[in-house]
Amino acid sequence: MLLTGAQIIMECLLEQNVDTVFGYPGGAVLNIYDALYEYR
């Protein structure tokens, strides 16, 4: 199964035990927000 860039970022954050992520809404990061919702 191929992972999207957002899913790869989520896997890296999970490996590093990151529990807080700061950001701002915008078109470029919407896929990351979707991945955050899927991984919660």
Secondary structure, DSSP 8 states (H G I E B T S, - for coil): ----HHHHHHHHHHHTT---------GGGHHHHHHHHHH-
